[in-house]
């Protein structure tokens, strides 16, 4: 999986360059929305496509980044997009999908809160002859013909590398890992990437793993509670925390502040959210991972436009990679994009790429830091 995913980076990156000069998240990355239908902002009278996003509680990316970017990208392809959010509710996810299928969408794009419900929805759509694109998360055991995401093993590898670098001068440093939802295949891949770097260090004794704990539903509050329990059980001792995304990192940092440890303990993250980038600038979070969601949205829209016309040959020319569905024992045609490790000195590159606005991260207490780093 690792070698195959890496082989696809060039494919995804080439596609990103072809479709967008900047390859960044969005100039509207910080805006939020309600998760209701976007048909009014899409191409009036265009071919209908349905999009279901997973939730809003664990990460700001779905409404702040993905929704507006998908709206714009699908509109540019002449598609009339109905974009809804399941708010982490698997029953709502299924109900939204049923409504879109019954409304006669030509393509269904899904980022499910649970792999099994995503697979069930894909099967329903497939039975009606509606092509499905797994967006960002692969639904194991499903029937979706296409998958657009990032090299998620590499995302985890970057997190592992970040932690290894932060603790390189502290032999035997104690590490706690707070992972994502066990029902999300991406979380499994993130952990796989992290462990490709960290497991050898645990084995050699350069680092010591205190505990690794997945968090159901990527629940930030639960993540904070679990982390505090592990920290307390370890005598309030920790030298580094691998948090699977910026939301969980924020929950971890809140606990670290309680014990006067914030800024002293490196914490990883992911998604390059405004809150995550602020934490990196403050020194409370060591790194995050920047994923060009704009490129992901555009690749998905391009595929959807071709599939809506029945042009599978054209779609196959875009999705030239494959990802293994380990549960369904099948290869899924894929576009996998690259990601970047962002430490304090690289935050400016995320702003320069248009992913977030300087005003979203250069709040009052960070004004001097932003000036020093040339972020404006």
N, C-alpha and C positions, 0 to 999 in steps of 0.2 A: 504493500500500500504506500509505504514511504517513498520508494524509488519511483513508483508509477506516478504518484502525485507530483514529485519534483519534475518529472519529465514533462508535465503539463504546464509548468509555469510559463515557459516560452510561448505556448499556445495561447494561454489566457492573456499574457501581457501583450502579445501581438494584436490580439483582438481589441484590447483596451485602447491601444494606440490608434488602431484603425478607426475606432468609433468616437474617441474623444481625445482632444489634444492634451488636456490637463490631466486626465485620469484620476480626478479627485472625487471626494465625496460629494460636496454640494456647497454652493454659496448660500444655501438656505438651510444648512445643517442644523441650526439651533431652533428653528421654529417647531412648534408642537401643533397637534391636531387632535380631533376627537375620535378618530377611527371610524367615522361614518362614511357613507358612500361618496365617491369622488366623481360620479358620472357627470356631474354638472361642469367639472373643470376639464373633462376629457374631450376628445374629438367628437363633436356632435354628429350623430348619424354614422359614426364609424363602426367597424366590426366589433362586436361585444367580446370582451375578455373579463374574466373574474380573477381577482387577487385577494387572497386571505393571508393576513399577517398574524403572528402568533399571540402577541401580548404587548403590554406597555410597562408592566410593573418592574421587570428586572433590568431592562436596558432602555435608554433614551433613543437608541438607534432606529427602532422600528417606525416610530412616528416622526422623529426629528430628521432622519436621513432617508430611510427606505421609501416611505410613503410619498413625499414630494418628488423624490428622484424617479420613482417608478411612474408616477403621474405624468411627469414631463417626458420621460422616455417613451412611454406607451402612446402618448398623444402625438409625439413626433413620428411614430410609425403609423399614424392614422387609425389608432385603435380606441374604442370607447371603453374605458376601464372602470369597473366597479371595484373599488379598493376598500376592504373592510378589515376589521381587527377582531380576533376572537377573544381578546383579553384573557388569555390563559385558560379559557373554558373549552374543554374538548367537545362538549355537547353543542356549544354555540358554534364551534368550528364546523362541526358536521351539519348543523342547521343552515349556516351561511352557504356551505358548499351545495347543499340540496337546493337552496333557492337559486343559486347561480346556474346549476345544471338544468333546473326546470325552466329558467329564463332563456336557455338556449345559447349560453356563451360558447364561443368557438374554441377558446383555449382557457384552461384553468391553471393559475399560478399559485402555488401553495408553500407557505413556510409554517409548518404545523408545530403546535406546542408539544406534540407527542408523536413519535414515529409511527406507532400502530394506528392511531386515528388518521394520520396522513395517508398511510397505505390503504386504509379502508375507503377514504374519500377518493383516492386515485382510482381504485377499483370501480367505484360507482361511475366516475366520469368516463373511464375506459369503456365500460359497458354501453355507454351512450355515444361512443365514438368521439369523445372530446379529449384531445391530447392534453397531457398534464406536464407542467414543468415544476420540478422540485426546486424551490428557490432558497438558497443559502443552506438548507438542511435536507440531507438525503433521508427519505423515508424507507428504512430497511424493510425488506419483504414486500415492497410495493410494486407497482406496475408502471410508474412514470417512465417515460421514454427519455427524458432529458433532465439534466441537473446543472444548475449554475451556482457557483459558490467560490470559495477561496481554497487554497491549499491549506486545509485546516490542520493537517499534521505539522506543516511548517509554522503555522500560527503558534501552536503549542511549543514547537522547538524554539521559536524566538523568546517565548516566556521563560523556558528553561535556561536558555543562554543568558537572558537578562539576569536571572537569579544567580546563576553560576558566576557571572562577572561581578555582581554586587558583593558576593561573599568569597571571592577568590583569595582574599588575604586572611580569612577566618576559618582555619581548619577545624572541622568538627562542628561547624555552625548548625544549629537546630532549625529545621524547616517544617512548616505546616502547610499542607496543600488543601485549599478550598475549591473544589471542582464544581462543574455545572451539572445540569440534570442528567441522571442516568438514562432517561428516555430520549435524550437528544443525541443523535449520532455524532454531531459536531463536538459535544463535550467529551465523548470517548476519544475522538481524534486529537483534541487538544491535549488530553492527558497522555496519549500515546507519544505525541511530540515532546511534551515536557520530560517524560521519563526517558526518552532517547538520550537526553542530556544529563538528567539528574540521577538516574538509577546507577550509572557507573560511579558517580561521585558518592552515592550512599554506600555502595559496595566497597569502595576503597577507604571509606571513613573520612573523606574530605568534607562531606556533609552528613548530617544525620536526619532522617525522616522521623518526625514526631508522630504525625498521623496525616493520612490523606482521606478527605471526606467529600463525597458528592452531595450536592444540595438539590433536593427535589424542586422542580419548576423554576430553577434559577432564582429562588426566593431570597432576596437580599436580607430581609429581616431574619429569616431562618439561618442564613449564612453567617450573619453576625453573632447570633445566639450560639450556633455550633462552634464557631471559632473561639468565642469567649470560654465555652466549656472546655475545649481542648487546651487553651492557653492556661486556664486556671488549674486544670489537671496536671499541667506540666510545670507547676510552680511559678506561673506568670513569666516563664522564660521562652523566648523565641528570637531567632536571629534573622529569619526571613519568612515571608508568606507568599506562596504562589496562589494568587486569586485568579480565577478563570476569566473574569471580565471586569470592566470598570465598576459595575454596580456592586459586585461582591467585594471588590477592592475597597470601595467607599464604606461598606459595612464593616470590613476588617479595620480600616483606619479609625472609624468611630470608636471601636473597642480599644485599639492601641492608645488613642487619646485618653481614654478613661484610666489607663495605667501609666500614662506619661511616656509611652514608647513610640509615639508617632514621630516620624522624621529620623528615628534611630534604627528602625527595622525596615529594610527594603520590601516593597510590596509590588507584585506584578499586576497587570490588568490587560484590557483588550477593548477595542472599539474606538479609541481616541475620541470619547465623548467630551463635551465642554467641561463637565465636572471632573472627569478623569484627567484631562489636560491641566486643569487648575491644580489638582492634587500633585501632579508631576512637577509643576512649576513651584509649588510650595515645598517640595521635598518630602511630602508624606507618602507619595507613590513613586517608586523607582522608574517604572516604565509602563507604557501601554503599547498596543499594536494598532497601527493605522491600516485599515482595509479600504481600498477605493470603491466604495459602494456605488458611486456614480457609474463606474465601469460595469459593475455587477448588474445594476438596473438596466443599463443600455444593452448589455449582452442578452438579458432576459427578454427585453422588448423586441430586439431584433429576431430572436428565436420565435417569439409569440407571433410576430407579424408574418413570418414565413409559414408557420404551422397553421395559422388562420386561413391562409390561402391554399393549404394542402401541399405546400412545397417542402416535403420532408428531405428531399435531396439538398435543397438550399440550407435547411437547418443542420443537416449532417456536415456540411462544409464549415459551419461555425463550431459545432460541438464535436471537435475532432479527437478529444480525449475520452478516456473511460474511467469510471470509478466503480470499484467492486462493492456490490450489495452483498455483504457477507451473510445476511439472513436469507435472501432470495437466491443466493448463489448465481448472480448474473452481473453482467457489466452494463453500466448505465452511461450513455453518451453524455459527455460533460464538457463544461468550460470551467476551468479552475484558474483563479486570478492570484496574483502575488500580494504579499503584505509586507509591512515595514515595522521594525522595532523603533519605538520613539522614546528616547530619554529626554531629560530637560533641555539639552543642547540642540535637540532636533524638533522641538515643538513648533518652532517657526516654520519648518517645512510643511507642516499640516495646514497652517494658516495660509502660507503662500500658495498651496495647492487649491485653496478655496473650499476646503472641507469644513472649516469653522471660521467665524469672524473673530478678529482680534478683540472686538468689544465683548464677545461672549466669554473670553477667558481672562482678559486683562482687567479684572475687577479691582476695586480700590487697593486692597492689600498686595496685589500683584503688579501694580503699575510700574514700580521701580524695576522689578525683575523683567517685565516685558520690554522696558526701555533698554535695559542692559543687553537683552538677547536680540534686540532689533525687531521685536514683534509689534507691528503697527497696522 
